[in-house]
Amino acid sequence: MNVIFIITALVILLYFSYPLWLKMVSIKKIKNQPDRKEIDGVTLILLSYNGKQYLEEKISILMQELKVFPRHEMIIVDD
């Protein structure tokens, strides 16, 4: 009976401590990484299917979002 209790307690402990372990590992990776480079260019691919009535609004919203990047392009694929 004690063996079952110990195994159950261990499983519960591992279950609840796993997210904390992941957090510690991710912090170590961030600290050990060299300086990150800024993203200077991005490509956005917009897929549209029978979305003619919404396409102009989508494009204008996405173009506002893309202005953050110095180099950007948008590829639109419509049926």
C-alpha positions in Angstrom: 0.0 0.0 0.0 2.9 2.4 0.8 4.4 1.7 -2.7 1.2 2.8 -4.4 1.1 5.9 -2.3 4.7 6.8 -3.0 4.2 6.2 -6.8 1.0 8.3 -6.8 2.7 11.1 -4.8 5.7 11.1 -7.2 3.4 11.3 -10.3 1.5 14.2 -8.8 4.7 16.0 -7.9 6.0 15.5 -11.4 2.7 16.7 -12.9 2.7 19.9 -11.0 6.4 20.6 -11.1 6.7 20.1 -14.9 5.6 23.7 -15.9 8.0 25.1 -13.4 10.8 23.0 -14.9 9.9 24.2 -18.4 10.0 27.8 -17.2 13.5 27.4 -15.7 14.8 25.8 -18.9 13.4 28.5 -21.1 15.0 31.2 -18.9 18.3 29.5 -19.2 18.0 29.4 -23.0 17.2 33.1 -23.2 20.2 34.0 -20.9 22.6 31.9 -22.9 21.5 33.2 -26.3 23.6 35.9 -28.0 22.0 39.2 -28.8 19.0 38.8 -31.0 18.9 40.5 -34.3 15.9 42.7 -35.2 13.5 41.4 -37.8 13.9 43.7 -40.8 11.7 42.0 -43.4 8.6 39.9 -43.5 6.4 38.3 -46.1 2.7 37.9 -45.4 0.6 35.5 -47.5 -3.1 36.1 -47.5 -5.2 33.3 -48.6 -8.8 34.2 -49.7 -11.6 32.0 -50.9 -14.8 33.8 -52.0 -13.8 36.8 -49.8 -14.2 39.6 -52.4 -16.4 41.7 -50.1 -13.9 41.6 -47.3 -10.6 41.7 -49.2 -10.2 45.5 -49.4 -10.7 45.9 -45.6 -8.3 43.0 -44.9 -5.6 44.4 -47.1 -5.8 47.9 -45.5 -5.6 46.5 -42.0 -2.7 44.2 -42.8 -0.8 46.9 -44.6 -1.1 49.0 -41.4 0.4 46.1 -39.5 3.2 45.6 -42.0 4.4 49.2 -41.7 6.3 48.2 -38.5 8.8 46.3 -40.7 11.3 48.2 -42.8 11.0 45.7 -45.6 7.7 43.9 -46.2 5.7 42.3 -48.9 2.2 40.8 -49.1 1.2 38.0 -51.4 -2.5 37.6 -52.0 -3.9 34.3 -53.3 -7.6 34.4 -54.2 -9.7 31.8 -55.9 
